[in-house]
Amino acid sequence: MTPEGSDQVAAAVRGVLGAVLGLSPERTAAFTDTTPLFGTLPELDSMAVAGVLTELEDRLGITIEDDEVDGEMLETFGALCAFAAKKALV
């Protein structure tokens, strides 16, 4: 995984979270690898997860299978970026 590719994936994840959850660019820019998401970020509820994942698929040209979705991948911003990068930067 290249650092450039990882940065592009992180930017895409920030964009998706902002667009789908209605978060400001300033708020998503402050996300670090350890920023908690699901269960802590009120906007990211179980209904919003599907929208986030669908938008990630569209923006990154990836396919996320139902059995790949779990609490760990949505636990932190870093975990979601790592998951997306693993799928996108093959």
N, CA, C and O atoms as a GROMACS GRO file, in nm:
protein
  360
    1MET      N    1   0.085  -0.117   0.000
    1MET     CA    2   0.000   0.000   0.000
    1MET      C    3   0.090   0.124   0.000
    1MET      O    4   0.177   0.138   0.086
    2THR      N    5   0.070   0.210  -0.094
    2THR     CA    6   0.152   0.330  -0.103
    2THR      C    7   0.097   0.438  -0.012
    2THR      O    8  -0.024   0.446   0.008
    3PRO      N    9   0.184   0.522   0.042
    3PRO     CA   10   0.134   0.633   0.125
    3PRO      C   11   0.040   0.724   0.047
    3PRO      O   12  -0.058   0.774   0.102
    4GLU      N   13   0.072   0.747  -0.081
    4GLU     CA   14  -0.015   0.833  -0.163
    4GLU      C   15  -0.153   0.770  -0.176
    4GLU      O   16  -0.254   0.839  -0.162
    5GLY      N   17  -0.156   0.643  -0.203
    5GLY     CA   18  -0.284   0.574  -0.215
    5GLY      C   19  -0.362   0.576  -0.085
    5GLY      O   20  -0.483   0.596  -0.084
    6SER      N   21  -0.293   0.557   0.025
    6SER     CA   22  -0.358   0.560   0.156
    6SER      C   23  -0.416   0.698   0.184
    6SER      O   24  -0.526   0.710   0.237
    7ASP      N   25  -0.341   0.802   0.148
    7ASP     CA   26  -0.389   0.939   0.167
    7ASP      C   27  -0.514   0.965   0.083
    7ASP      O   28  -0.608   1.030   0.128
    8GLN      N   29  -0.515   0.912  -0.039
    8GLN     CA   30  -0.631   0.930  -0.126
    8GLN      C   31  -0.753   0.857  -0.070
    8GLN      O   32  -0.865   0.907  -0.076
    9VAL      N   33  -0.731   0.739  -0.017
    9VAL     CA   34  -0.841   0.663   0.043
    9VAL      C   35  -0.893   0.736   0.166
    9VAL      O   36  -1.014   0.748   0.184
   10ALA      N   37  -0.802   0.785   0.251
   10ALA     CA   38  -0.844   0.860   0.371
   10ALA      C   39  -0.925   0.983   0.332
   10ALA      O   40  -1.025   1.015   0.397
   11ALA      N   41  -0.883   1.052   0.226
   11ALA     CA   42  -0.957   1.170   0.179
   11ALA      C   43  -1.096   1.129   0.130
   11ALA      O   44  -1.194   1.200   0.153
   12ALA      N   45  -1.104   1.015   0.061
   12ALA     CA   46  -1.234   0.966   0.014
   12ALA      C   47  -1.324   0.929   0.132
   12ALA      O   48  -1.444   0.960   0.131
   13VAL      N   49  -1.267   0.864   0.232
   13VAL     CA   50  -1.345   0.826   0.350
   13VAL      C   51  -1.396   0.952   0.422
   13VAL      O   52  -1.511   0.957   0.463
   14ARG      N   53  -1.309   1.052   0.435
   14ARG     CA   54  -1.352   1.179   0.496
   14ARG      C   55  -1.468   1.240   0.417
   14ARG      O   56  -1.566   1.287   0.474
   15GLY      N   57  -1.454   1.240   0.284
   15GLY     CA   58  -1.558   1.295   0.198
   15GLY      C   59  -1.690   1.221   0.211
   15GLY      O   60  -1.796   1.283   0.215
   16VAL      N   61  -1.683   1.090   0.218
   16VAL     CA   62  -1.803   1.008   0.232
   16VAL      C   63  -1.870   1.035   0.367
   16VAL      O   64  -1.991   1.055   0.374
   17LEU      N   65  -1.791   1.036   0.474
   17LEU     CA   66  -1.849   1.062   0.605
   17LEU      C   67  -1.913   1.201   0.610
   17LEU      O   68  -2.020   1.218   0.668
   18GLY      N   69  -1.847   1.297   0.549
   18GLY     CA   70  -1.903   1.432   0.546
   18GLY      C   71  -2.033   1.437   0.467
   18GLY      O   72  -2.131   1.495   0.513
   19ALA      N   73  -2.032   1.377   0.349
   19ALA     CA   74  -2.149   1.384   0.261
   19ALA      C   75  -2.268   1.305   0.315
   19ALA      O   76  -2.380   1.355   0.319
   20VAL      N   77  -2.243   1.183   0.356
   20VAL     CA   78  -2.353   1.095   0.399
   20VAL      C   79  -2.407   1.135   0.537
   20VAL      O   80  -2.527   1.128   0.562
   21LEU      N   81  -2.317   1.176   0.626
   21LEU     CA   82  -2.359   1.206   0.763
   21LEU      C   83  -2.386   1.354   0.786
   21LEU      O   84  -2.433   1.393   0.894
   22GLY      N   85  -2.357   1.437   0.686
   22GLY     CA   86  -2.380   1.580   0.701
   22GLY      C   87  -2.280   1.648   0.793
   22GLY      O   88  -2.314   1.745   0.861
   23LEU      N   89  -2.157   1.597   0.797
   23LEU     CA   90  -2.054   1.654   0.882
   23LEU      C   91  -1.978   1.762   0.807
   23LEU      O   92  -1.960   1.753   0.685
   24SER      N   93  -1.934   1.864   0.878
   24SER     CA   94  -1.860   1.974   0.815
   24SER      C   95  -1.720   1.927   0.776
   24SER      O   96  -1.667   1.834   0.838
   25PRO      N   97  -1.661   1.991   0.675
   25PRO     CA   98  -1.523   1.957   0.638
   25PRO      C   99  -1.426   1.977   0.754
   25PRO      O  100  -1.329   1.903   0.767
   26GLU      N  101  -1.451   2.076   0.837
   26GLU     CA  102  -1.364   2.100   0.953
   26GLU      C  103  -1.372   1.984   1.051
   26GLU      O  104  -1.271   1.942   1.108
   27ARG      N  105  -1.491   1.932   1.069
   27ARG     CA  106  -1.507   1.820   1.162
   27ARG      C  107  -1.438   1.695   1.110
   27ARG      O  108  -1.368   1.627   1.185
   28THR      N  109  -1.457   1.663   0.982
   28THR     CA  110  -1.393   1.542   0.929
   28THR      C  111  -1.242   1.560   0.918
   28THR      O  112  -1.168   1.462   0.930
   29ALA      N  113  -1.195   1.682   0.895
   29ALA     CA  114  -1.051   1.706   0.886
   29ALA      C  115  -0.982   1.678   1.019
   29ALA      O  116  -0.863   1.646   1.023
   30ALA      N  117  -1.057   1.690   1.128
   30ALA     CA  118  -1.000   1.666   1.262
   30ALA      C  119  -0.993   1.518   1.297
   30ALA      O  120  -0.934   1.482   1.399
   31PHE      N  121  -1.053   1.432   1.215
   31PHE     CA  122  -1.048   1.288   1.244
   31PHE      C  123  -0.905   1.236   1.234
   31PHE      O  124  -0.833   1.267   1.140
   32THR      N  125  -0.866   1.156   1.332
   32THR     CA  126  -0.737   1.088   1.331
   32THR      C  127  -0.765   0.938   1.325
   32THR      O  128  -0.880   0.896   1.329
   33ASP      N  129  -0.660   0.860   1.314
   33ASP     CA  130  -0.677   0.714   1.309
   33ASP      C  131  -0.753   0.660   1.430
   33ASP      O  132  -0.821   0.558   1.419
   34THR      N  133  -0.742   0.728   1.544
   34THR     CA  134  -0.805   0.677   1.666
   34THR      C  135  -0.941   0.740   1.695
   34THR      O  136  -1.001   0.712   1.799
   35THR      N  137  -0.991   0.825   1.607
   35THR     CA  138  -1.122   0.886   1.628
   35THR      C  139  -1.229   0.778   1.625
   35THR      O  140  -1.244   0.709   1.524
   36PRO      N  141  -1.304   0.762   1.734
   36PRO     CA  142  -1.409   0.661   1.736
   36PRO      C  143  -1.524   0.698   1.644
   36PRO      O  144  -1.560   0.816   1.633
   37LEU      N  145  -1.582   0.599   1.579
   37LEU     CA  146  -1.694   0.622   1.487
   37LEU      C  147  -1.822   0.558   1.541
   37LEU      O  148  -1.893   0.618   1.622
   38PHE      N  149  -1.850   0.436   1.496
   38PHE     CA  150  -1.977   0.370   1.529
   38PHE      C  151  -1.990   0.352   1.680
   38PHE      O  152  -1.900   0.301   1.745
   39GLY      N  153  -2.104   0.395   1.733
   39GLY     CA  154  -2.126   0.385   1.876
   39GLY      C  155  -2.087   0.511   1.949
   39GLY      O  156  -2.127   0.530   2.064
   40THR      N  157  -2.011   0.598   1.886
   40THR     CA  158  -1.967   0.723   1.948
   40THR      C  159  -2.012   0.843   1.867
   40THR      O  160  -2.054   0.944   1.924
   41LEU      N  161  -2.002   0.833   1.736
   41LEU     CA  162  -2.043   0.941   1.647
   41LEU      C  163  -2.194   0.930   1.628
   41LEU      O  164  -2.240   0.838   1.561
   42PRO      N  165  -2.273   1.022   1.686
   42PRO     CA  166  -2.419   1.006   1.684
   42PRO      C  167  -2.478   0.998   1.544
   42PRO      O  168  -2.578   0.931   1.523
   43GLU      N  169  -2.417   1.065   1.449
   43GLU     CA  170  -2.469   1.063   1.312
   43GLU      C  171  -2.453   0.928   1.245
   43GLU      O  172  -2.528   0.896   1.151
   44LEU      N  173  -2.358   0.847   1.290
   44LEU     CA  174  -2.332   0.716   1.229
   44LEU      C  175  -2.409   0.609   1.307
   44LEU      O  176  -2.353   0.538   1.391
   45ASP      N  177  -2.538   0.599   1.276
   45ASP     CA  178  -2.619   0.496   1.338
   45ASP      C  179  -2.631   0.378   1.241
   45ASP      O  180  -2.574   0.381   1.132
   46SER      N  181  -2.704   0.277   1.281
   46SER     CA  182  -2.712   0.156   1.198
   46SER      C  183  -2.772   0.185   1.061
   46SER      O  184  -2.736   0.119   0.963
   47MET      N  185  -2.863   0.281   1.052
   47MET     CA  186  -2.923   0.316   0.922
   47MET      C  187  -2.822   0.387   0.833
   47MET      O  188  -2.823   0.368   0.711
   48ALA      N  189  -2.735   0.469   0.891
   48ALA     CA  190  -2.638   0.546   0.813
   48ALA      C  191  -2.524   0.458   0.762
   48ALA      O  192  -2.461   0.493   0.662
   49VAL      N  193  -2.497   0.346   0.828
   49VAL     CA  194  -2.387   0.259   0.787
   49VAL      C  195  -2.403   0.215   0.643
   49VAL      O  196  -2.307   0.218   0.566
   50ALA      N  197  -2.523   0.175   0.605
   50ALA     CA  198  -2.546   0.129   0.468
   50ALA      C  199  -2.515   0.240   0.368
   50ALA      O  200  -2.454   0.213   0.264
   51GLY      N  201  -2.555   0.361   0.397
   51GLY     CA  202  -2.526   0.473   0.309
   51GLY      C  203  -2.377   0.501   0.296
   51GLY      O  204  -2.327   0.528   0.187
   52VAL      N  205  -2.307   0.493   0.408
   52VAL     CA  206  -2.162   0.515   0.407
   52VAL      C  207  -2.094   0.408   0.322
   52VAL      O  208  -2.009   0.439   0.239
   53LEU      N  209  -2.131   0.284   0.343
   53LEU     CA  210  -2.066   0.175   0.269
   53LEU      C  211  -2.098   0.181   0.120
   53LEU      O  212  -2.010   0.157   0.037
   54THR      N  213  -2.221   0.213   0.086
   54THR     CA  214  -2.259   0.226  -0.055
   54THR      C  215  -2.180   0.338  -0.122
   54THR      O  216  -2.132   0.323  -0.234
   55GLU      N  217  -2.168   0.450  -0.054
   55GLU     CA  218  -2.095   0.563  -0.109
   55GLU      C  219  -1.945   0.531  -0.122
   55GLU      O  220  -1.881   0.573  -0.218
   56LEU      N  221  -1.890   0.457  -0.026
   56LEU     CA  222  -1.750   0.414  -0.037
   56LEU      C  223  -1.732   0.326  -0.160
   56LEU      O  224  -1.635   0.341  -0.233
   57GLU      N  225  -1.824   0.235  -0.182
   57GLU     CA  226  -1.817   0.148  -0.300
   57GLU      C  227  -1.815   0.233  -0.427
   57GLU      O  228  -1.734   0.210  -0.517
   58ASP      N  229  -1.904   0.330  -0.434
   58ASP     CA  230  -1.914   0.415  -0.553
   58ASP      C  231  -1.787   0.498  -0.574
   58ASP      O  232  -1.733   0.501  -0.685
   59ARG      N  233  -1.741   0.563  -0.470
   59ARG     CA  234  -1.626   0.654  -0.484
   59ARG      C  235  -1.495   0.581  -0.508
   59ARG      O  236  -1.408   0.630  -0.580
   60LEU      N  237  -1.482   0.463  -0.448
   60LEU     CA  238  -1.354   0.390  -0.459
   60LEU      C  239  -1.358   0.278  -0.562
   60LEU      O  240  -1.256   0.215  -0.588
   61GLY      N  241  -1.475   0.252  -0.620
   61GLY     CA  242  -1.485   0.145  -0.718
   61GLY      C  243  -1.460   0.008  -0.659
   61GLY      O  244  -1.397  -0.078  -0.721
   62ILE      N  245  -1.511  -0.013  -0.538
   62ILE     CA  246  -1.490  -0.140  -0.469
   62ILE      C  247  -1.626  -0.206  -0.444
   62ILE      O  248  -1.731  -0.144  -0.462
   63THR      N  249  -1.621  -0.332  -0.402
   63THR     CA  250  -1.741  -0.404  -0.361
   63THR      C  251  -1.720  -0.451  -0.218
   63THR      O  252  -1.620  -0.515  -0.187
   64ILE      N  253  -1.814  -0.417  -0.133
   64ILE     CA  254  -1.809  -0.459   0.007
   64ILE      C  255  -1.916  -0.564   0.028
   64ILE      O  256  -2.035  -0.537   0.016
   65GLU      N  257  -1.873  -0.684   0.061
   65GLU     CA  258  -1.966  -0.795   0.084
   65GLU      C  259  -2.025  -0.784   0.225
   65GLU      O  260  -1.960  -0.733   0.316
   66ASP      N  261  -2.147  -0.831   0.241
   66ASP     CA  262  -2.214  -0.825   0.371
   66ASP      C  263  -2.132  -0.890   0.482
   66ASP      O  264  -2.129  -0.840   0.594
   67ASP      N  265  -2.067  -1.002   0.451
   67ASP     CA  266  -1.992  -1.072   0.555
   67ASP      C  267  -1.861  -1.003   0.592
   67ASP      O  268  -1.793  -1.046   0.685
   68GLU      N  269  -1.825  -0.896   0.522
   68GLU     CA  270  -1.705  -0.819   0.555
   68GLU      C  271  -1.736  -0.706   0.654
   68GLU      O  272  -1.644  -0.647   0.712
   69VAL      N  273  -1.862  -0.677   0.672
   69VAL     CA  274  -1.903  -0.566   0.757
   69VAL      C  275  -1.913  -0.614   0.901
   69VAL      O  276  -1.989  -0.706   0.932
   70ASP      N  277  -1.835  -0.550   0.988
   70ASP     CA  278  -1.841  -0.583   1.130
   70ASP      C  279  -1.808  -0.459   1.213
   70ASP      O  280  -1.773  -0.354   1.159
   71GLY      N  281  -1.821  -0.472   1.341
   71GLY     CA  282  -1.798  -0.360   1.431
   71GLY      C  283  -1.656  -0.308   1.429
   71GLY      O  284  -1.632  -0.189   1.445
   72GLU      N  285  -1.559  -0.399   1.409
   72GLU     CA  286  -1.419  -0.358   1.408
   72GLU      C  287  -1.389  -0.260   1.296
   72GLU      O  288  -1.317  -0.162   1.317
   73MET      N  289  -1.443  -0.285   1.176
   73MET     CA  290  -1.411  -0.198   1.062
   73MET      C  291  -1.470  -0.059   1.079
   73MET      O  292  -1.423   0.036   1.017
   74LEU      N  293  -1.572  -0.047   1.163
   74LEU     CA  294  -1.639   0.082   1.185
   74LEU      C  295  -1.604   0.143   1.321
   74LEU      O  296  -1.659   0.247   1.358
   75GLU      N  297  -1.513   0.079   1.393
   75GLU     CA  298  -1.481   0.124   1.529
   75GLU      C  299  -1.412   0.261   1.530
   75GLU      O  300  -1.448   0.348   1.610
   76THR      N  301  -1.314   0.280   1.441
   76THR     CA  302  -1.241   0.407   1.437
   76THR      C  303  -1.225   0.453   1.292
   76THR      O  304  -1.243   0.375   1.198
   77PHE      N  305  -1.191   0.579   1.276
   77PHE     CA  306  -1.164   0.632   1.143
   77PHE      C  307  -1.049   0.555   1.078
   77PHE      O  308  -1.055   0.523   0.960
   78GLY      N  309  -0.946   0.525   1.154
   78GLY     CA  310  -0.831   0.451   1.102
   78GLY      C  311  -0.869   0.311   1.057
   78GLY      O  312  -0.820   0.264   0.954
   79ALA      N  313  -0.955   0.245   1.131
   79ALA     CA  314  -0.999   0.110   1.094
   79ALA      C  315  -1.078   0.112   0.964
   79ALA      O  316  -1.061   0.026   0.879
   80LEU      N  317  -1.166   0.212   0.950
   80LEU     CA  318  -1.245   0.223   0.828
   80LEU      C  319  -1.155   0.255   0.709
   80LEU      O  320  -1.174   0.200   0.600
   81CYS      N  321  -1.058   0.343   0.729
   81CYS     CA  322  -0.963   0.374   0.620
   81CYS      C  323  -0.880   0.253   0.582
   81CYS      O  324  -0.858   0.227   0.463
   82ALA      N  325  -0.834   0.178   0.682
   82ALA     CA  326  -0.755   0.058   0.653
   82ALA      C  327  -0.836  -0.044   0.575
   82ALA      O  328  -0.786  -0.106   0.481
   83PHE      N  329  -0.961  -0.062   0.614
   83PHE     CA  330  -1.049  -0.155   0.543
   83PHE      C  331  -1.067  -0.109   0.398
   83PHE      O  332  -1.051  -0.188   0.305
   84ALA      N  333  -1.099   0.018   0.380
   84ALA     CA  334  -1.121   0.071   0.245
   84ALA      C  335  -0.994   0.063   0.162
   84ALA      O  336  -1.000   0.030   0.043
   85ALA      N  337  -0.880   0.092   0.221
   85ALA     CA  338  -0.753   0.087   0.148
   85ALA      C  339  -0.721  -0.056   0.106
   85ALA      O  340  -0.672  -0.079  -0.005
   86LYS      N  341  -0.748  -0.150   0.194
   86LYS     CA  342  -0.723  -0.292   0.162
   86LYS      C  343  -0.805  -0.332   0.039
   86LYS      O  344  -0.757  -0.408  -0.046
   87LYS      N  345  -0.928  -0.283   0.030
   87LYS     CA  346  -1.014  -0.316  -0.083
   87LYS      C  347  -0.974  -0.240  -0.209
   87LYS      O  348  -0.976  -0.296  -0.319
   88ALA      N  349  -0.937  -0.112  -0.194
   88ALA     CA  350  -0.914  -0.026  -0.309
   88ALA      C  351  -0.773  -0.035  -0.366
   88ALA      O  352  -0.752  -0.015  -0.485
   89LEU      N  353  -0.677  -0.066  -0.281
   89LEU     CA  354  -0.537  -0.063  -0.324
   89LEU      C  355  -0.480  -0.202  -0.342
   89LEU      O  356  -0.369  -0.231  -0.298
   90VAL      N  357  -0.554  -0.286  -0.406
   90VAL     CA  358  -0.512  -0.426  -0.429
   90VAL      C  359  -0.415  -0.430  -0.545
   90VAL      O  360  -0.367  -0.538  -0.581
   0.00000   0.00000   0.00000
